[in-house]
Amino acid sequence: MPNLYHNLEAEVVSPVSNTASITEYISVDEALKLVTPFKGEKRDVLAFIANVDTAFELIDPRNESTLFKFAPT
């Protein structure tokens, strides 16, 4: 299985605070690789939804509209 997380982008969420936390995101391109196109099969709908949810959780929230435009359906 290929390494899907080799291009992680790190972002410091709160660099000024005492409790700085780091959130890592994958690129939209990498997130799209997690989602296989939905072909209309009833048995595949839950897996498709779960994969799309995972892709949205792993990208930078600022890129959600881009992922939404290109999510395969």
mmCIF file of the N, C-alpha and C atoms, coordinates in Angstrom:
data_MODEL
# 
_entry.id   MODEL 
# 
loop_
_atom_site.group_PDB 
_atom_site.id 
_atom_site.type_symbol 
_atom_site.label_atom_id 
_atom_site.label_alt_id 
_atom_site.label_comp_id 
_atom_site.label_asym_id 
_atom_site.label_entity_id 
_atom_site.label_seq_id 
_atom_site.pdbx_PDB_ins_code 
_atom_site.Cartn_x 
_atom_site.Cartn_y 
_atom_site.Cartn_z 
_atom_site.occupancy 
_atom_site.B_iso_or_equiv 
_atom_site.pdbx_formal_charge 
_atom_site.auth_seq_id 
_atom_site.auth_comp_id 
_atom_site.auth_asym_id 
_atom_site.auth_atom_id 
_atom_site.pdbx_PDB_model_num 
ATOM 1   N N  . MET A 1 1  ? 0.843   -1.179 0.000  1.00 0.00 ? 1  MET A N  1 
ATOM 2   C CA . MET A 1 1  ? 0.000   0.000  0.000  1.00 0.00 ? 1  MET A CA 1 
ATOM 3   C C  . MET A 1 1  ? 0.888   1.242  0.000  1.00 0.00 ? 1  MET A C  1 
ATOM 4   N N  . PRO A 1 2  ? 0.565   2.197  -0.876 1.00 0.00 ? 2  PRO A N  1 
ATOM 5   C CA . PRO A 1 2  ? 1.408   3.401  -0.939 1.00 0.00 ? 2  PRO A CA 1 
ATOM 6   C C  . PRO A 1 2  ? 1.237   4.261  0.306  1.00 0.00 ? 2  PRO A C  1 
ATOM 7   N N  . ASN A 1 3  ? 2.269   5.003  0.615  1.00 0.00 ? 3  ASN A N  1 
ATOM 8   C CA . ASN A 1 3  ? 2.222   5.917  1.748  1.00 0.00 ? 3  ASN A CA 1 
ATOM 9   C C  . ASN A 1 3  ? 1.431   7.152  1.350  1.00 0.00 ? 3  ASN A C  1 
ATOM 10  N N  . LEU A 1 4  ? 0.222   7.311  1.876  1.00 0.00 ? 4  LEU A N  1 
ATOM 11  C CA . LEU A 1 4  ? -0.648  8.421  1.507  1.00 0.00 ? 4  LEU A CA 1 
ATOM 12  C C  . LEU A 1 4  ? -0.320  9.705  2.250  1.00 0.00 ? 4  LEU A C  1 
ATOM 13  N N  . TYR A 1 5  ? 0.556   9.638  3.226  1.00 0.00 ? 5  TYR A N  1 
ATOM 14  C CA . TYR A 1 5  ? 0.792   10.790 4.081  1.00 0.00 ? 5  TYR A CA 1 
ATOM 15  C C  . TYR A 1 5  ? 2.201   11.358 3.969  1.00 0.00 ? 5  TYR A C  1 
ATOM 16  N N  . HIS A 1 6  ? 2.852   11.168 2.831  1.00 0.00 ? 6  HIS A N  1 
ATOM 17  C CA . HIS A 1 6  ? 4.227   11.640 2.703  1.00 0.00 ? 6  HIS A CA 1 
ATOM 18  C C  . HIS A 1 6  ? 4.334   13.153 2.495  1.00 0.00 ? 6  HIS A C  1 
ATOM 19  N N  . ASN A 1 7  ? 3.261   13.819 2.122  1.00 0.00 ? 7  ASN A N  1 
ATOM 20  C CA . ASN A 1 7  ? 3.311   15.260 1.887  1.00 0.00 ? 7  ASN A CA 1 
ATOM 21  C C  . ASN A 1 7  ? 2.478   16.028 2.909  1.00 0.00 ? 7  ASN A C  1 
ATOM 22  N N  . LEU A 1 8  ? 2.612   15.694 4.158  1.00 0.00 ? 8  LEU A N  1 
ATOM 23  C CA . LEU A 1 8  ? 1.847   16.400 5.178  1.00 0.00 ? 8  LEU A CA 1 
ATOM 24  C C  . LEU A 1 8  ? 2.325   17.828 5.308  1.00 0.00 ? 8  LEU A C  1 
ATOM 25  N N  . GLU A 1 9  ? 1.367   18.728 5.495  1.00 0.00 ? 9  GLU A N  1 
ATOM 26  C CA . GLU A 1 9  ? 1.695   20.130 5.704  1.00 0.00 ? 9  GLU A CA 1 
ATOM 27  C C  . GLU A 1 9  ? 1.391   20.445 7.158  1.00 0.00 ? 9  GLU A C  1 
ATOM 28  N N  . ALA A 1 10 ? 2.342   20.984 7.889  1.00 0.00 ? 10 ALA A N  1 
ATOM 29  C CA . ALA A 1 10 ? 2.130   21.315 9.295  1.00 0.00 ? 10 ALA A CA 1 
ATOM 30  C C  . ALA A 1 10 ? 1.738   22.777 9.415  1.00 0.00 ? 10 ALA A C  1 
ATOM 31  N N  . GLU A 1 11 ? 0.803   23.028 10.266 1.00 0.00 ? 11 GLU A N  1 
ATOM 32  C CA . GLU A 1 11 ? 0.373   24.397 10.513 1.00 0.00 ? 11 GLU A CA 1 
ATOM 33  C C  . GLU A 1 11 ? 0.299   24.598 12.021 1.00 0.00 ? 11 GLU A C  1 
ATOM 34  N N  . VAL A 1 12 ? 0.896   25.662 12.503 1.00 0.00 ? 12 VAL A N  1 
ATOM 35  C CA . VAL A 1 12 ? 0.825   25.984 13.917 1.00 0.00 ? 12 VAL A CA 1 
ATOM 36  C C  . VAL A 1 12 ? -0.472  26.737 14.140 1.00 0.00 ? 12 VAL A C  1 
ATOM 37  N N  . VAL A 1 13 ? -1.346  26.168 14.924 1.00 0.00 ? 13 VAL A N  1 
ATOM 38  C CA . VAL A 1 13 ? -2.664  26.741 15.113 1.00 0.00 ? 13 VAL A CA 1 
ATOM 39  C C  . VAL A 1 13 ? -2.617  27.969 16.006 1.00 0.00 ? 13 VAL A C  1 
ATOM 40  N N  . SER A 1 14 ? -1.872  27.900 17.088 1.00 0.00 ? 14 SER A N  1 
ATOM 41  C CA . SER A 1 14 ? -1.803  29.044 18.000 1.00 0.00 ? 14 SER A CA 1 
ATOM 42  C C  . SER A 1 14 ? -0.360  29.293 18.413 1.00 0.00 ? 14 SER A C  1 
ATOM 43  N N  . PRO A 1 15 ? 0.422   29.941 17.551 1.00 0.00 ? 15 PRO A N  1 
ATOM 44  C CA . PRO A 1 15 ? 1.849   30.108 17.827 1.00 0.00 ? 15 PRO A CA 1 
ATOM 45  C C  . PRO A 1 15 ? 2.159   31.050 18.978 1.00 0.00 ? 15 PRO A C  1 
ATOM 46  N N  . VAL A 1 16 ? 1.230   31.908 19.379 1.00 0.00 ? 16 VAL A N  1 
ATOM 47  C CA . VAL A 1 16 ? 1.494   32.889 20.418 1.00 0.00 ? 16 VAL A CA 1 
ATOM 48  C C  . VAL A 1 16 ? 1.128   32.364 21.807 1.00 0.00 ? 16 VAL A C  1 
ATOM 49  N N  . SER A 1 17 ? 0.209   31.450 21.869 1.00 0.00 ? 17 SER A N  1 
ATOM 50  C CA . SER A 1 17 ? -0.268  30.976 23.169 1.00 0.00 ? 17 SER A CA 1 
ATOM 51  C C  . SER A 1 17 ? 0.747   30.059 23.846 1.00 0.00 ? 17 SER A C  1 
ATOM 52  N N  . ASN A 1 18 ? 0.541   29.823 25.140 1.00 0.00 ? 18 ASN A N  1 
ATOM 53  C CA . ASN A 1 18 ? 1.403   28.916 25.897 1.00 0.00 ? 18 ASN A CA 1 
ATOM 54  C C  . ASN A 1 18 ? 1.160   27.467 25.523 1.00 0.00 ? 18 ASN A C  1 
ATOM 55  N N  . THR A 1 19 ? -0.003  27.186 24.966 1.00 0.00 ? 19 THR A N  1 
ATOM 56  C CA . THR A 1 19 ? -0.353  25.817 24.601 1.00 0.00 ? 19 THR A CA 1 
ATOM 57  C C  . THR A 1 19 ? -0.438  25.702 23.089 1.00 0.00 ? 19 THR A C  1 
ATOM 58  N N  . ALA A 1 20 ? 0.663   25.958 22.426 1.00 0.00 ? 20 ALA A N  1 
ATOM 59  C CA . ALA A 1 20 ? 0.690   25.860 20.968 1.00 0.00 ? 20 ALA A CA 1 
ATOM 60  C C  . ALA A 1 20 ? 0.397   24.435 20.560 1.00 0.00 ? 20 ALA A C  1 
ATOM 61  N N  . SER A 1 21 ? -0.460  24.290 19.580 1.00 0.00 ? 21 SER A N  1 
ATOM 62  C CA . SER A 1 21 ? -0.768  22.963 19.071 1.00 0.00 ? 21 SER A CA 1 
ATOM 63  C C  . SER A 1 21 ? -0.476  22.938 17.580 1.00 0.00 ? 21 SER A C  1 
ATOM 64  N N  . ILE A 1 22 ? -0.127  21.782 17.089 1.00 0.00 ? 22 ILE A N  1 
ATOM 65  C CA . ILE A 1 22 ? 0.207   21.635 15.685 1.00 0.00 ? 22 ILE A CA 1 
ATOM 66  C C  . ILE A 1 22 ? -0.824  20.704 15.063 1.00 0.00 ? 22 ILE A C  1 
ATOM 67  N N  . THR A 1 23 ? -1.387  21.153 13.950 1.00 0.00 ? 23 THR A N  1 
ATOM 68  C CA . THR A 1 23 ? -2.336  20.341 13.209 1.00 0.00 ? 23 THR A CA 1 
ATOM 69  C C  . THR A 1 23 ? -1.706  20.010 11.871 1.00 0.00 ? 23 THR A C  1 
ATOM 70  N N  . GLU A 1 24 ? -1.778  18.765 11.471 1.00 0.00 ? 24 GLU A N  1 
ATOM 71  C CA . GLU A 1 24 ? -1.205  18.347 10.201 1.00 0.00 ? 24 GLU A CA 1 
ATOM 72  C C  . GLU A 1 24 ? -2.322  18.050 9.220  1.00 0.00 ? 24 GLU A C  1 
ATOM 73  N N  . TYR A 1 25 ? -2.147  18.515 7.999  1.00 0.00 ? 25 TYR A N  1 
ATOM 74  C CA . TYR A 1 25 ? -3.134  18.304 6.952  1.00 0.00 ? 25 TYR A CA 1 
ATOM 75  C C  . TYR A 1 25 ? -2.474  17.632 5.763  1.00 0.00 ? 25 TYR A C  1 
ATOM 76  N N  . ILE A 1 26 ? -3.282  16.921 4.985  1.00 0.00 ? 26 ILE A N  1 
ATOM 77  C CA . ILE A 1 26 ? -2.805  16.398 3.711  1.00 0.00 ? 26 ILE A CA 1 
ATOM 78  C C  . ILE A 1 26 ? -3.334  17.319 2.616  1.00 0.00 ? 26 ILE A C  1 
ATOM 79  N N  . SER A 1 27 ? -2.724  17.249 1.462  1.00 0.00 ? 27 SER A N  1 
ATOM 80  C CA . SER A 1 27 ? -3.148  18.087 0.339  1.00 0.00 ? 27 SER A CA 1 
ATOM 81  C C  . SER A 1 27 ? -4.487  17.584 -0.203 1.00 0.00 ? 27 SER A C  1 
ATOM 82  N N  . VAL A 1 28 ? -5.158  18.439 -0.950 1.00 0.00 ? 28 VAL A N  1 
ATOM 83  C CA . VAL A 1 28 ? -6.424  18.049 -1.577 1.00 0.00 ? 28 VAL A CA 1 
ATOM 84  C C  . VAL A 1 28 ? -6.181  16.889 -2.528 1.00 0.00 ? 28 VAL A C  1 
ATOM 85  N N  . ASP A 1 29 ? -5.073  16.932 -3.252 1.00 0.00 ? 29 ASP A N  1 
ATOM 86  C CA . ASP A 1 29 ? -4.734  15.851 -4.180 1.00 0.00 ? 29 ASP A CA 1 
ATOM 87  C C  . ASP A 1 29 ? -4.632  14.513 -3.450 1.00 0.00 ? 29 ASP A C  1 
ATOM 88  N N  . GLU A 1 30 ? -3.955  14.504 -2.326 1.00 0.00 ? 30 GLU A N  1 
ATOM 89  C CA . GLU A 1 30 ? -3.830  13.271 -1.542 1.00 0.00 ? 30 GLU A CA 1 
ATOM 90  C C  . GLU A 1 30 ? -5.186  12.841 -0.977 1.00 0.00 ? 30 GLU A C  1 
ATOM 91  N N  . ALA A 1 31 ? -5.990  13.804 -0.535 1.00 0.00 ? 31 ALA A N  1 
ATOM 92  C CA . ALA A 1 31 ? -7.317  13.482 0.013  1.00 0.00 ? 31 ALA A CA 1 
ATOM 93  C C  . ALA A 1 31 ? -8.203  12.843 -1.055 1.00 0.00 ? 31 ALA A C  1 
ATOM 94  N N  . LEU A 1 32 ? -8.091  13.328 -2.284 1.00 0.00 ? 32 LEU A N  1 
ATOM 95  C CA . LEU A 1 32 ? -8.902  12.766 -3.363 1.00 0.00 ? 32 LEU A CA 1 
ATOM 96  C C  . LEU A 1 32 ? -8.548  11.316 -3.647 1.00 0.00 ? 32 LEU A C  1 
ATOM 97  N N  . LYS A 1 33 ? -7.326  10.927 -3.361 1.00 0.00 ? 33 LYS A N  1 
ATOM 98  C CA . LYS A 1 33 ? -6.914  9.536  -3.564 1.00 0.00 ? 33 LYS A CA 1 
ATOM 99  C C  . LYS A 1 33 ? -7.600  8.594  -2.570 1.00 0.00 ? 33 LYS A C  1 
ATOM 100 N N  . LEU A 1 34 ? -8.093  9.140  -1.472 1.00 0.00 ? 34 LEU A N  1 
ATOM 101 C CA . LEU A 1 34 ? -8.788  8.325  -0.476 1.00 0.00 ? 34 LEU A CA 1 
ATOM 102 C C  . LEU A 1 34 ? -10.217 7.988  -0.889 1.00 0.00 ? 34 LEU A C  1 
ATOM 103 N N  . VAL A 1 35 ? -10.743 8.750  -1.832 1.00 0.00 ? 35 VAL A N  1 
ATOM 104 C CA . VAL A 1 35 ? -12.152 8.619  -2.203 1.00 0.00 ? 35 VAL A CA 1 
ATOM 105 C C  . VAL A 1 35 ? -12.268 7.976  -3.573 1.00 0.00 ? 35 VAL A C  1 
ATOM 106 N N  . THR A 1 36 ? -12.861 6.795  -3.609 1.00 0.00 ? 36 THR A N  1 
ATOM 107 C CA . THR A 1 36 ? -13.123 6.156  -4.894 1.00 0.00 ? 36 THR A CA 1 
ATOM 108 C C  . THR A 1 36 ? -14.471 6.648  -5.401 1.00 0.00 ? 36 THR A C  1 
ATOM 109 N N  . PRO A 1 37 ? -14.620 6.796  -6.710 1.00 0.00 ? 37 PRO A N  1 
ATOM 110 C CA . PRO A 1 37 ? -15.892 7.302  -7.247 1.00 0.00 ? 37 PRO A CA 1 
ATOM 111 C C  . PRO A 1 37 ? -17.068 6.406  -6.858 1.00 0.00 ? 37 PRO A C  1 
ATOM 112 N N  . PHE A 1 38 ? -18.178 7.040  -6.563 1.00 0.00 ? 38 PHE A N  1 
ATOM 113 C CA . PHE A 1 38 ? -19.394 6.298  -6.236 1.00 0.00 ? 38 PHE A CA 1 
ATOM 114 C C  . PHE A 1 38 ? -20.094 5.942  -7.535 1.00 0.00 ? 38 PHE A C  1 
ATOM 115 N N  . LYS A 1 39 ? -20.380 4.655  -7.711 1.00 0.00 ? 39 LYS A N  1 
ATOM 116 C CA . LYS A 1 39 ? -20.954 4.183  -8.970 1.00 0.00 ? 39 LYS A CA 1 
ATOM 117 C C  . LYS A 1 39 ? -22.432 3.838  -8.849 1.00 0.00 ? 39 LYS A C  1 
ATOM 118 N N  . GLY A 1 40 ? -23.051 4.232  -7.745 1.00 0.00 ? 40 GLY A N  1 
ATOM 119 C CA . GLY A 1 40 ? -24.483 4.036  -7.602 1.00 0.00 ? 40 GLY A CA 1 
ATOM 120 C C  . GLY A 1 40 ? -24.907 2.734  -6.939 1.00 0.00 ? 40 GLY A C  1 
ATOM 121 N N  . GLU A 1 41 ? -23.960 1.914  -6.549 1.00 0.00 ? 41 GLU A N  1 
ATOM 122 C CA . GLU A 1 41 ? -24.295 0.653  -5.889 1.00 0.00 ? 41 GLU A CA 1 
ATOM 123 C C  . GLU A 1 41 ? -24.714 0.909  -4.449 1.00 0.00 ? 41 GLU A C  1 
ATOM 124 N N  . LYS A 1 42 ? -25.873 0.422  -4.070 1.00 0.00 ? 42 LYS A N  1 
ATOM 125 C CA . LYS A 1 42 ? -26.382 0.635  -2.713 1.00 0.00 ? 42 LYS A CA 1 
ATOM 126 C C  . LYS A 1 42 ? -25.405 0.154  -1.648 1.00 0.00 ? 42 LYS A C  1 
ATOM 127 N N  . ARG A 1 43 ? -24.783 -0.956 -1.887 1.00 0.00 ? 43 ARG A N  1 
ATOM 128 C CA . ARG A 1 43 ? -23.897 -1.543 -0.877 1.00 0.00 ? 43 ARG A CA 1 
ATOM 129 C C  . ARG A 1 43 ? -22.626 -0.715 -0.649 1.00 0.00 ? 43 ARG A C  1 
ATOM 130 N N  . ASP A 1 44 ? -22.298 0.181  -1.592 1.00 0.00 ? 44 ASP A N  1 
ATOM 131 C CA . ASP A 1 44 ? -21.077 0.972  -1.495 1.00 0.00 ? 44 ASP A CA 1 
ATOM 132 C C  . ASP A 1 44 ? -21.280 2.369  -0.928 1.00 0.00 ? 44 ASP A C  1 
ATOM 133 N N  . VAL A 1 45 ? -22.530 2.776  -0.707 1.00 0.00 ? 45 VAL A N  1 
ATOM 134 C CA . VAL A 1 45 ? -22.805 4.155  -0.323 1.00 0.00 ? 45 VAL A CA 1 
ATOM 135 C C  . VAL A 1 45 ? -22.208 4.521  1.037  1.00 0.00 ? 45 VAL A C  1 
ATOM 136 N N  . LEU A 1 46 ? -22.283 3.643  2.012  1.00 0.00 ? 46 LEU A N  1 
ATOM 137 C CA . LEU A 1 46 ? -21.754 3.956  3.347  1.00 0.00 ? 46 LEU A CA 1 
ATOM 138 C C  . LEU A 1 46 ? -20.234 4.076  3.335  1.00 0.00 ? 46 LEU A C  1 
ATOM 139 N N  . ALA A 1 47 ? -19.580 3.220  2.577  1.00 0.00 ? 47 ALA A N  1 
ATOM 140 C CA . ALA A 1 47 ? -18.122 3.296  2.467  1.00 0.00 ? 47 ALA A CA 1 
ATOM 141 C C  . ALA A 1 47 ? -17.714 4.593  1.765  1.00 0.00 ? 47 ALA A C  1 
ATOM 142 N N  . PHE A 1 48 ? -18.456 4.977  0.724  1.00 0.00 ? 48 PHE A N  1 
ATOM 143 C CA . PHE A 1 48 ? -18.170 6.224  0.020  1.00 0.00 ? 48 PHE A CA 1 
ATOM 144 C C  . PHE A 1 48 ? -18.306 7.420  0.950  1.00 0.00 ? 48 PHE A C  1 
ATOM 145 N N  . ILE A 1 49 ? -19.395 7.465  1.704  1.00 0.00 ? 49 ILE A N  1 
ATOM 146 C CA . ILE A 1 49 ? -19.622 8.569  2.639  1.00 0.00 ? 49 ILE A CA 1 
ATOM 147 C C  . ILE A 1 49 ? -18.524 8.621  3.687  1.00 0.00 ? 49 ILE A C  1 
ATOM 148 N N  . ALA A 1 50 ? -18.136 7.480  4.218  1.00 0.00 ? 50 ALA A N  1 
ATOM 149 C CA . ALA A 1 50 ? -17.075 7.427  5.226  1.00 0.00 ? 50 ALA A CA 1 
ATOM 150 C C  . ALA A 1 50 ? -15.754 7.924  4.654  1.00 0.00 ? 50 ALA A C  1 
ATOM 151 N N  . ASN A 1 51 ? -15.434 7.543  3.414  1.00 0.00 ? 51 ASN A N  1 
ATOM 152 C CA . ASN A 1 51 ? -14.190 7.990  2.784  1.00 0.00 ? 51 ASN A CA 1 
ATOM 153 C C  . ASN A 1 51 ? -14.196 9.493  2.533  1.00 0.00 ? 51 ASN A C  1 
ATOM 154 N N  . VAL A 1 52 ? -15.335 10.030 2.112  1.00 0.00 ? 52 VAL A N  1 
ATOM 155 C CA . VAL A 1 52 ? -15.433 11.478 1.893  1.00 0.00 ? 52 VAL A CA 1 
ATOM 156 C C  . VAL A 1 52 ? -15.284 12.215 3.227  1.00 0.00 ? 52 VAL A C  1 
ATOM 157 N N  . ASP A 1 53 ? -15.948 11.716 4.267  1.00 0.00 ? 53 ASP A N  1 
ATOM 158 C CA . ASP A 1 53 ? -15.816 12.337 5.594  1.00 0.00 ? 53 ASP A CA 1 
ATOM 159 C C  . ASP A 1 53 ? -14.362 12.345 6.051  1.00 0.00 ? 53 ASP A C  1 
ATOM 160 N N  . THR A 1 54 ? -13.671 11.240 5.860  1.00 0.00 ? 54 THR A N  1 
ATOM 161 C CA . THR A 1 54 ? -12.259 11.153 6.242  1.00 0.00 ? 54 THR A CA 1 
ATOM 162 C C  . THR A 1 54 ? -11.423 12.152 5.460  1.00 0.00 ? 54 THR A C  1 
ATOM 163 N N  . ALA A 1 55 ? -11.675 12.262 4.170  1.00 0.00 ? 55 ALA A N  1 
ATOM 164 C CA . ALA A 1 55 ? -10.929 13.208 3.343  1.00 0.00 ? 55 ALA A CA 1 
ATOM 165 C C  . ALA A 1 55 ? -11.122 14.637 3.848  1.00 0.00 ? 55 ALA A C  1 
ATOM 166 N N  . PHE A 1 56 ? -12.353 14.999 4.195  1.00 0.00 ? 56 PHE A N  1 
ATOM 167 C CA . PHE A 1 56 ? -12.608 16.353 4.697  1.00 0.00 ? 56 PHE A CA 1 
ATOM 168 C C  . PHE A 1 56 ? -11.951 16.589 6.053  1.00 0.00 ? 56 PHE A C  1 
ATOM 169 N N  . GLU A 1 57 ? -11.852 15.561 6.882  1.00 0.00 ? 57 GLU A N  1 
ATOM 170 C CA . GLU A 1 57 ? -11.213 15.701 8.190  1.00 0.00 ? 57 GLU A CA 1 
ATOM 171 C C  . GLU A 1 57 ? -9.702  15.899 8.071  1.00 0.00 ? 57 GLU A C  1 
ATOM 172 N N  . LEU A 1 58 ? -9.108  15.397 7.005  1.00 0.00 ? 58 LEU A N  1 
ATOM 173 C CA . LEU A 1 58 ? -7.652  15.415 6.867  1.00 0.00 ? 58 LEU A CA 1 
ATOM 174 C C  . LEU A 1 58 ? -7.090  16.618 6.125  1.00 0.00 ? 58 LEU A C  1 
ATOM 175 N N  . ILE A 1 59 ? -7.961  17.405 5.475  1.00 0.00 ? 59 ILE A N  1 
ATOM 176 C CA . ILE A 1 59 ? -7.460  18.568 4.752  1.00 0.00 ? 59 ILE A CA 1 
ATOM 177 C C  . ILE A 1 59 ? -7.600  19.830 5.586  1.00 0.00 ? 59 ILE A C  1 
ATOM 178 N N  . ASP A 1 60 ? -6.877  20.850 5.186  1.00 0.00 ? 60 ASP A N  1 
ATOM 179 C CA . ASP A 1 60 ? -6.987  22.161 5.811  1.00 0.00 ? 60 ASP A CA 1 
ATOM 180 C C  . ASP A 1 60 ? -8.414  22.670 5.562  1.00 0.00 ? 60 ASP A C  1 
ATOM 181 N N  . PRO A 1 61 ? -9.109  23.110 6.597  1.00 0.00 ? 61 PRO A N  1 
ATOM 182 C CA . PRO A 1 61 ? -10.487 23.591 6.418  1.00 0.00 ? 61 PRO A CA 1 
ATOM 183 C C  . PRO A 1 61 ? -10.622 24.684 5.356  1.00 0.00 ? 61 PRO A C  1 
ATOM 184 N N  . ARG A 1 62 ? -9.571  25.423 5.111  1.00 0.00 ? 62 ARG A N  1 
ATOM 185 C CA . ARG A 1 62 ? -9.617  26.465 4.078  1.00 0.00 ? 62 ARG A CA 1 
ATOM 186 C C  . ARG A 1 62 ? -9.716  25.874 2.676  1.00 0.00 ? 62 ARG A C  1 
ATOM 187 N N  . ASN A 1 63 ? -9.441  24.582 2.528  1.00 0.00 ? 63 ASN A N  1 
ATOM 188 C CA . ASN A 1 63 ? -9.487  23.927 1.214  1.00 0.00 ? 63 ASN A CA 1 
ATOM 189 C C  . ASN A 1 63 ? -10.735 23.078 1.011  1.00 0.00 ? 63 ASN A C  1 
ATOM 190 N N  . GLU A 1 64 ? -11.698 23.177 1.921  1.00 0.00 ? 64 GLU A N  1 
ATOM 191 C CA . GLU A 1 64 ? -12.900 22.342 1.820  1.00 0.00 ? 64 GLU A CA 1 
ATOM 192 C C  . GLU A 1 64 ? -13.678 22.584 0.530  1.00 0.00 ? 64 GLU A C  1 
ATOM 193 N N  . SER A 1 65 ? -13.793 23.825 0.100  1.00 0.00 ? 65 SER A N  1 
ATOM 194 C CA . SER A 1 65 ? -14.567 24.105 -1.118 1.00 0.00 ? 65 SER A CA 1 
ATOM 195 C C  . SER A 1 65 ? -13.891 23.482 -2.345 1.00 0.00 ? 65 SER A C  1 
ATOM 196 N N  . THR A 1 66 ? -12.570 23.449 -2.348 1.00 0.00 ? 66 THR A N  1 
ATOM 197 C CA . THR A 1 66 ? -11.850 22.827 -3.456 1.00 0.00 ? 66 THR A CA 1 
ATOM 198 C C  . THR A 1 66 ? -12.092 21.326 -3.472 1.00 0.00 ? 66 THR A C  1 
ATOM 199 N N  . LEU A 1 67 ? -12.011 20.695 -2.314 1.00 0.00 ? 67 LEU A N  1 
ATOM 200 C CA . LEU A 1 67 ? -12.273 19.255 -2.253 1.00 0.00 ? 67 LEU A CA 1 
ATOM 201 C C  . LEU A 1 67 ? -13.704 18.964 -2.659 1.00 0.00 ? 67 LEU A C  1 
ATOM 202 N N  . PHE A 1 68 ? -14.633 19.782 -2.226 1.00 0.00 ? 68 PHE A N  1 
ATOM 203 C CA . PHE A 1 68 ? -16.047 19.589 -2.567 1.00 0.00 ? 68 PHE A CA 1 
ATOM 204 C C  . PHE A 1 68 ? -16.244 19.621 -4.075 1.00 0.00 ? 68 PHE A C  1 
ATOM 205 N N  . LYS A 1 69 ? -15.551 20.516 -4.759 1.00 0.00 ? 69 LYS A N  1 
ATOM 206 C CA . LYS A 1 69 ? -15.687 20.630 -6.224 1.00 0.00 ? 69 LYS A CA 1 
ATOM 207 C C  . LYS A 1 69 ? -15.175 19.402 -6.957 1.00 0.00 ? 69 LYS A C  1 
ATOM 208 N N  . PHE A 1 70 ? -14.140 18.760 -6.413 1.00 0.00 ? 70 PHE A N  1 
ATOM 209 C CA . PHE A 1 70 ? -13.489 17.678 -7.131 1.00 0.00 ? 70 PHE A CA 1 
ATOM 210 C C  . PHE A 1 70 ? -13.762 16.287 -6.574 1.00 0.00 ? 70 PHE A C  1 
ATOM 211 N N  . ALA A 1 71 ? -14.553 16.167 -5.529 1.00 0.00 ? 71 ALA A N  1 
ATOM 212 C CA . ALA A 1 71 ? -14.868 14.840 -4.973 1.00 0.00 ? 71 ALA A CA 1 
ATOM 213 C C  . ALA A 1 71 ? -15.571 14.006 -6.047 1.00 0.00 ? 71 ALA A C  1 
ATOM 214 N N  . PRO A 1 72 ? -15.040 12.830 -6.316 1.00 0.00 ? 72 PRO A N  1 
ATOM 215 C CA . PRO A 1 72 ? -15.620 12.006 -7.393 1.00 0.00 ? 72 PRO A CA 1 
ATOM 216 C C  . PRO A 1 72 ? -16.975 11.432 -6.999 1.00 0.00 ? 72 PRO A C  1 
ATOM 217 N N  . THR A 1 73 ? -17.937 11.596 -7.880 1.00 0.00 ? 73 THR A N  1 
ATOM 218 C CA . THR A 1 73 ? -19.282 11.028 -7.646 1.00 0.00 ? 73 THR A CA 1 
ATOM 219 C C  . THR A 1 73 ? -19.733 10.266 -8.862 1.00 0.00 ? 73 THR A C  1 
# 
